[in-house]
Amino acid sequence: MDAQEQMRAVEEDRDETAEFLEEAEEVVGLIARVVNSDGMEAEAVYERYKAILCKYQEQSQLLDVWLESIVGPLAGLLRKQAVALHAEASQGGDAAQRAAQHSVHSTPMWRVFGLARLLNVLVTVRGYKTVVKFFPHEAADLEKVVNVIVLLQRSRPYPALVSKLMDICKDYLRHPGGMREMAALILGRLLTRPDMATPLADFVAWSKEALSCTDSVQAPFLVPGVLQALSFVFKLGQRHRLLPHAVHVWQLLAPICGASNTAKGGATGEATVQGVLVRKLGVKLAQRVGLTFLEPRVAPWRYVRVDVGADIQERLGGEASAQAGAPPEGAHAQAGEAEAHQQESAEDFEVAEELEEVIEVLLNALRDKDTVVRWSGAKGVGRITSCLPKELADDVVASVVELFGRSENDTAWHGGCLALAELSRRGLLLPHCLDSLVPIIQEALLYDIRRGPHSIGAHVRDAAAYVCWAFARAYEPHLLAGHVNQFASTLLTVACYDREINCRRAAAAAFQEAVGRLGNFPHGIELLTVADYFSVGNIAQAYTRVAPQVAAFAEYRLPLAQHLVRAKLRHWEKSMRELAARGLAALVPAVGESYIIPVALGQMIEWGLDNVSLDAAVQGGLPWASSTSSLLPSDSR
């Protein structure tokens, strides 16, 4: 099997996606078996239960319908066994010590452990945010649960419940995996209670010592745990309670995030080692600290799409095209009111010195080498910009646009696209910026840079399609009317001819969103059934079947053919050059001789004669591209 057939087989396998929980009855039966045995069968069913749920790791939303049937019985039984274990431990000092020393062999502890493992699998697959909604939420259970955790940890209880819980969680912040995340979440919920001002201050003080850890064994695990706990605190807490700690936390965080002006007293030592997890959590915490410095408000100057109640059928017809040049009624009035409000509020706006450093960290994160850090930075830029006055927000947008410079690498382009999408989704990219941004997005959709025996840019093209999707949702049709043909042709070109399946599907999704939201893409409805998510999944089908159907419409013929000739026939990968030749041959009936003879074949002849700049990739592509001549009439060859 050659490389092309392997690629086709993998993509066909990816097309086979589940639509429901196929083993639902078996899962419910396993849960009933555990409940009927009072938890004794938890260990016996664990492997089969885990194998079923892990199949849905990438489609975990299919489990939502059955979560109540799975979590409810298990959580109820876990509570029952936890109460029994707490009662056993409360019988006396000797009983508690015996339970702590022999917890694995004591029946209640063994059952609690088995039930916790079953629930942990579900949390791993679906995520704690969804699963925790189905747990019991009775305050009376808290002390019993803490005591169970103490026994699982094989340590004796502390005198105070809060101190006991904090000590347990601090200890688990040093552990890798899910225990660290859950410990951070517990600290976040505990320390943001209104009566936890003193424990919160103590934890912030302890964080300085933890982030200064120089132990090469503990630091890689402890530092991410502390950052994650602080992130939960600043996510769940109230601003007026967190503001006194914000400056101190930023002093600890600034050295880790690489801020240019760090205050004295920040964390030092090996805690500042820039691992990907530390950088991601550092950027997440930085944006939440930055939001604490800002008063929560919705930017009055933001752009708001006003045609929410417009008739979709009207906009898909000719009437929308006829009115595309005129802004909707009331748009100017809303813009005037927003501008007046902005001028009034900007006079009293004060920017903390630390906020400038936070924005600098977020903008630098858009250039990070890891996608998760860039994505976190983009969301932070969008959230903080939404709380700034218009003048400062314009400076942030200008800094984002600078990421698309010629000297910037692919990571900066990718981070810039993510930031533009987040800004436009929130209405922070005002309409007057669109004319200068559209050419940048057009270039990003086709971004492909050769690097030795391969090329880079798939992530940039995927993010550019996300920007197009966001533009379609954020702006009214008349604002994008002058760029409709450019966006439509480029999105369909990427949907048909991109090398990566995720880029083809992202472009198809953006095209579908634009057709539905804007209603002015040429032949949009007809093409939705041609270039959809599934039809572009197979690359050979996209080249030889989907693209010729798209080329049947005159607006898209020339862009498709030009992309094949100028880009894909010179591609570095042999299988892509072969597909380009087949695709160009399939376009001949639609494009005709007027393009194939004077332009396409002429361009290939020019490449063949240019021995100085001709590389091996072009030499390999020419014989395959010449196969298109067999489809021309005999008098045209």
Buried (B, 14 or more C-beta within 10 A) or exposed (E): EEEBEEBBEEBEEEEEEEEEBEBBEEBBEBBEBBBEBBBBBBBBBBEEBBEBBEBBEEBBEBBEEBBEBBBBBBBBBBBBBBBBBBEBBEEEEEBBEBBBEEBEEBBBBBBBBBBBBBBBBBBBBBEBEBBBEBBEEEEEBEBBBBBBBBBBBEBEBBEEEBEBBBBBBBEBBBBEEEBBBBBBBBBBBBBBBEEBEEBBBBBBEEBBEBBBBEEEEBBBBBBBBBBBBBBBBBBBBEBEBBEEBBBBBBBBBBBBBBBEEBBEEBBEBBBBEEBBBBBBBBBBBBBBBBBBBBEEEEBBBBBEBBBEEBEEEEBBEEEBBEBBEEBBEEBEEEBEEBEEEBEEBBEEBEEBEBBBBBBBBBBBBBBBEBBBBBBBBBBBBBBBBBBBBBEBBBEBBEBBBEBBEEEBEBBBBBBBBBBBBBBBBBBBBBBEBBEEBBEBBBBBBBBBEBEEEEBBBBBBBBBBBBBBBBBBBBBBBBBBBEBBBBBBBBBBBBBBBBBBBBBBBBBBBBBBBBBBBBBBBBBBEEBBEBBBBEBBBBBBBBBBBBBBBBBBBEBBBBBBBBBBBEBBBBBBBBBBBBBBBBBBBBBBEBBEEEBBBEBBBEBBEEBEEEEEEBEEBBEBBBEBBEEBBEBBEEEEE
